[in-house]
Amino acid sequence: MNNTLLTLHDAQLEIPFDYSFHCSFPYWEEAAASILITRGWSISLNAAFCVLHEICRPPKSARISKRRLRALLAEWTAGPEHPLKVPLLKCAELLINGKTLPWPDGLHLMQEIGKYDAQRAALAIAYFASDCDTEEGDDALNQINEEIRRAWNPRGV
């Protein structure tokens, strides 16, 4: 799958896809989880990041082990290459391990994500992975998040 060309976004397919598993990802059902991972990559980069978001930020009610999340993350990595893939994998690993990215690094990553239209799931992953324990960091992360989303909106993405 690594040499596949990726569509950046396709709202008509992404929205129903994301709603199909949002907060109900089949973490323990290997075949169902694999289908969602593969389907995400086949729809678009943003859809793949929607799946990654569910993997690295499961609802507390899921009661899923870090080991299983890491296995799902490993399966997700088999998708096509993209410049955002490696830094978002780092964010996902941090989230799974209960750690954070220093906010200036998160800010830089969010700016990079902003260069790719409609990567809302990637932006959310970077935002939640970033340390916002200081007022300065929290303000900077919120500001760049809003700026990027405002820039995407007029373009219909």
C-alpha positions in Angstrom: 0.0 0.0 0.0 3.0 2.4 0.5 3.2 3.6 -3.1 -0.4 4.6 -3.4 -1.1 8.2 -4.4 -3.2 9.9 -1.7 -6.2 12.2 -2.0 -5.8 14.8 0.7 -9.5 15.1 1.5 -12.9 14.1 0.3 -15.6 15.4 2.6 -18.4 13.5 0.9 -16.7 10.2 1.9 -14.9 11.3 5.0 -17.9 12.6 7.0 -20.0 9.4 6.9 -16.8 7.3 7.3 -15.8 9.1 10.5 -19.3 9.0 11.9 -19.4 5.2 11.3 -16.9 4.6 14.1 -16.5 7.8 16.0 -16.3 6.9 19.7 -17.2 3.3 18.8 -14.0 2.1 17.1 -13.8 -1.8 17.2 -10.5 -1.9 19.1 -10.7 -5.6 20.0 -12.2 -6.8 16.7 -9.1 -7.3 14.6 -10.8 -7.8 11.2 -13.2 -4.8 11.7 -10.3 -2.6 12.9 -8.2 -3.6 9.9 -11.0 -2.8 7.5 -11.4 0.7 9.0 -7.6 1.3 8.8 -7.5 0.2 5.2 -10.6 2.1 4.2 -9.3 5.3 5.8 -6.2 5.2 3.7 -8.2 4.4 0.6 -10.5 7.4 1.1 -8.0 10.2 1.9 -5.2 11.3 4.1 -7.7 13.1 6.4 -9.8 9.9 6.6 -6.6 8.0 7.6 -5.9 10.6 10.2 -9.5 10.2 11.5 -8.7 6.5 12.2 -5.3 7.5 13.7 -7.1 9.9 16.0 -9.4 7.2 17.3 -6.4 4.9 17.8 -4.4 7.4 19.8 -7.3 9.0 21.7 -9.8 6.3 22.6 -12.7 7.2 24.8 -12.1 6.2 28.5 -15.1 3.8 28.2 -13.1 1.7 25.6 -10.8 0.4 28.3 -8.2 -0.6 25.7 -4.7 -1.6 26.6 -1.7 0.4 25.4 -0.4 -2.8 23.9 -3.5 -3.1 21.7 -3.3 0.5 20.7 0.3 0.1 19.7 -0.6 -3.0 17.6 -3.3 -0.9 15.9 -0.8 1.9 15.4 1.7 -0.5 13.8 -1.0 -1.7 11.4 -1.9 2.0 10.6 1.8 2.7 9.7 1.5 0.4 6.7 -0.4 3.1 4.8 1.1 5.3 2.1 4.0 7.7 2.8 3.3 11.4 3.3 5.4 14.2 4.9 2.9 14.4 7.8 2.9 10.7 8.5 6.0 10.4 10.7 5.4 13.5 12.8 1.8 12.4 13.4 2.9 8.9 14.4 5.2 10.5 17.0 2.2 12.5 18.3 0.1 9.3 18.4 2.8 7.5 20.3 3.0 10.3 22.8 -0.7 10.3 23.3 -0.9 6.6 23.8 2.0 6.8 26.3 0.4 9.7 28.2 3.2 12.1 27.3 3.3 15.4 25.4 5.1 17.3 22.7 6.7 20.6 23.9 4.3 23.3 22.8 6.7 25.1 20.5 7.2 21.8 18.6 3.5 21.3 18.5 3.0 24.8 17.2 5.6 24.2 14.4 3.9 20.9 13.5 0.5 22.5 13.4 1.9 25.1 11.0 3.2 22.4 8.8 -0.2 20.6 8.8 -1.9 23.9 7.9 0.0 23.7 4.5 -2.2 20.7 3.6 -5.9 21.6 3.1 -8.5 20.1 5.3 -6.3 17.9 7.5 -8.5 18.5 10.5 -7.9 15.2 12.1 -4.1 15.7 11.9 -4.5 19.1 13.3 -6.5 17.7 16.3 -3.9 15.0 16.9 -1.0 17.5 17.0 -3.1 19.9 19.2 -4.0 17.3 21.8 -0.4 15.9 21.8 1.1 19.3 22.5 1.8 20.4 26.1 -0.5 23.3 26.9 0.2 23.4 30.6 1.4 27.0 30.5 -0.8 30.0 29.6 1.7 30.9 26.8 1.6 27.4 25.3 -2.2 27.1 25.6 -2.7 30.5 24.0 -0.3 29.8 21.1 -1.8 26.4 20.4 -5.3 27.7 20.4 -4.4 30.7 18.2 -2.7 28.6 15.5 -5.5 26.0 15.6 -8.1 28.8 15.0 -6.0 30.5 12.3 -5.5 27.3 10.3 -9.1 26.4 10.5 -10.2 29.9 9.4 -7.7 29.7 6.5 -9.3 26.4 5.3 -12.9 27.5 5.6 -13.1 30.1 2.8 -11.6 27.5 0.4 -14.4 25.1 1.3 -12.1 22.6 3.0 
